[in-house]
């Protein structure tokens, strides 16, 4: 996970915690955490990055809407990150 930005890592967590969210669902959820509007120019290139790294799968719900789903490798990366964090946090 050391090659991801914090934003990309946050996207993984959001996707892992949802059932095949659309890009808009991810955007809505991440905006609540960041307390700021996230524009498409920031969101979708970062989603593409985690897809290209095979941490997230991208599928199509309909002609205009994609969904995102965490992969086994993405889940493993989150678990490894949480184990690493736990050594520093009670």
Secondary structure, DSSP 4 states (H G I P E B T S, - for coil): -TTS-HHHHHHHHHHHTSSS-BHHHHHHHHHHHHTS---HHHHHHHHHHHHHTTSEEEEESSSS-EEEEE-HHHHHHHHHHHHHHHTT--
